[in-house]
Amino acid sequence: DKTVRVWRLEEKGAVLEAAMIAHEDAVLKVVWTRDGRHVLSSAADRTLKLFRAADLRELKSLRGQRDWAFGLGYSPDGERVAVGRMDGSLEVLEIKP
């Protein structure tokens, strides 16, 4: 599925807040920034995309990644992200809105 979705959890279940076909191939991973204002996705199309969480407005796209990114983790300050790829590589990128 090429769609990035943002859900709100409630006592009775999850409510879809926003959804967008964001990639040209399957979405592999989605992570939130600590402040909850942004989400970062990786996909089989070898792109990383940063979105504003409230409406999924695309803020940045990093195309041409070396391999699929299955691991994404933000630094505590929210200004860098560790990207773990299928080929075993790990890279730290600055990703600011």
Disulfide bonds with the S-S distance in Angstrom:
none
